[in-house]
Amino acid sequence: MARSKSSPPPKAPEIRRKTIRIDQLKLDVARRLLGVSTETAAVNAALDLVVFRGEVFEGIDRLAALRQPISYDPDIDARGVMLSLEILDARRRMGEQLLAQLTERPKARVARR
């Protein structure tokens, strides 16, 4: 992450214990999607994504403030949009499959003698 000359150096994280009410299904899905093994790691990774998103938006705002024209090539932009839509559609399908697996009731096992 690039810092401007005026921004202070990053601080060491201040870890505090929190008690929160949270949707367990969302937490389970986030944990699996983020590829972490604990709920705490899932919450921390999700918070990292939110902070990163804010940094991206700040960068976009700074670029917009420059008010410089952006070059536009309709062929390149159309391919990029189509690729983005394909990626989003694939992620949506994966999310639906994961949600179906999480909400699927386990089949009752019949004891055989």
C-alpha positions as CSV (number, residue, x, y, z in Angstrom):
1,M,0.0,0.0,0.0
2,A,1.6,3.3,-1.1
3,R,1.5,6.2,1.4
4,S,1.8,9.8,0.6
5,K,4.6,11.8,2.2
6,S,2.2,13.4,4.7
7,S,0.5,10.3,6.0
8,P,1.8,8.9,9.3
9,P,3.4,5.5,9.4
10,P,1.0,2.6,10.0
11,K,0.3,1.8,13.7
12,A,0.5,-1.6,15.2
13,P,-2.9,-3.2,15.5
14,E,-4.7,-2.6,18.8
15,I,-6.4,-5.9,19.5
16,R,-9.5,-5.8,21.7
17,R,-12.0,-8.4,22.8
18,K,-15.5,-7.7,21.4
19,T,-18.9,-9.3,22.0
20,I,-21.2,-9.0,19.0
21,R,-24.3,-10.5,17.7
22,I,-23.7,-11.8,14.1
23,D,-25.4,-13.9,11.5
24,Q,-23.8,-17.3,11.9
25,L,-24.6,-18.4,8.3
26,K,-23.0,-15.3,6.9
27,L,-20.0,-15.8,9.1
28,D,-19.7,-19.5,8.0
29,V,-19.9,-18.5,4.3
30,A,-17.4,-15.7,4.8
31,R,-15.0,-18.1,6.5
32,R,-15.2,-20.6,3.6
33,L,-15.0,-17.9,0.9
34,L,-12.0,-16.2,2.6
35,G,-10.3,-19.5,3.1
36,V,-9.6,-19.1,6.8
37,S,-10.1,-21.6,9.6
38,T,-11.5,-19.5,12.4
39,E,-14.3,-17.1,12.8
40,T,-12.0,-14.4,14.2
41,A,-9.8,-14.7,11.1
42,A,-12.9,-14.4,8.9
43,V,-14.0,-11.2,10.6
44,N,-10.5,-9.7,10.4
45,A,-10.2,-10.6,6.7
46,A,-13.6,-9.2,6.0
47,L,-12.6,-6.0,7.8
48,D,-9.4,-5.8,5.8
49,L,-11.5,-6.0,2.6
50,V,-13.7,-3.1,3.7
51,V,-10.7,-1.0,4.6
52,F,-9.1,-1.8,1.2
53,R,-12.3,-0.9,-0.5
54,G,-12.2,2.5,1.2
55,E,-8.6,3.0,0.1
56,V,-9.6,2.1,-3.5
57,F,-12.5,4.6,-3.4
58,E,-10.2,7.3,-2.0
59,G,-7.8,6.7,-4.9
60,I,-10.6,6.9,-7.4
61,D,-11.8,10.2,-5.8
62,R,-8.2,11.6,-6.1
63,L,-8.1,10.6,-9.8
64,A,-11.5,12.1,-10.4
65,A,-10.3,15.3,-8.8
66,L,-7.6,15.6,-11.4
67,R,-10.3,15.9,-14.0
68,Q,-8.1,14.6,-16.8
69,P,-9.8,12.9,-19.7
70,I,-9.5,9.1,-19.7
71,S,-8.6,7.5,-23.0
72,Y,-11.4,5.3,-24.3
73,D,-11.2,2.3,-26.6
74,P,-14.6,0.7,-27.1
75,D,-13.2,-2.6,-28.2
76,I,-10.9,-3.0,-25.1
77,D,-13.6,-1.7,-22.7
78,A,-16.3,-4.0,-24.1
79,R,-14.0,-7.0,-23.7
80,G,-13.2,-5.9,-20.2
81,V,-16.8,-5.5,-19.3
82,M,-17.7,-8.9,-20.8
83,L,-14.9,-10.6,-18.9
84,S,-15.9,-8.9,-15.7
85,L,-19.5,-10.0,-16.2
86,E,-18.4,-13.6,-16.8
87,I,-16.2,-13.6,-13.6
88,L,-19.1,-12.1,-11.6
89,D,-21.5,-14.7,-13.0
90,A,-19.1,-17.6,-12.2
91,R,-18.7,-16.2,-8.6
92,R,-22.5,-15.9,-8.2
93,R,-22.8,-19.6,-9.3
94,M,-20.1,-20.7,-6.9
95,G,-21.8,-18.7,-4.1
96,E,-25.1,-20.3,-4.9
97,Q,-23.6,-23.8,-4.8
98,L,-21.8,-23.1,-1.5
99,L,-25.0,-21.7,0.0
100,A,-26.9,-24.8,-1.1
101,Q,-24.3,-27.0,0.5
102,L,-24.4,-25.1,3.7
103,T,-28.2,-25.1,3.9
104,E,-28.6,-28.7,2.8
105,R,-29.8,-31.0,5.5
106,P,-27.6,-34.1,6.1
107,K,-29.3,-37.3,5.0
108,A,-30.3,-39.6,7.8
109,R,-28.1,-42.7,8.0
110,V,-29.8,-46.0,8.3
111,A,-28.1,-48.4,10.6
112,R,-27.4,-51.7,8.8
113,R,-27.2,-54.9,10.7
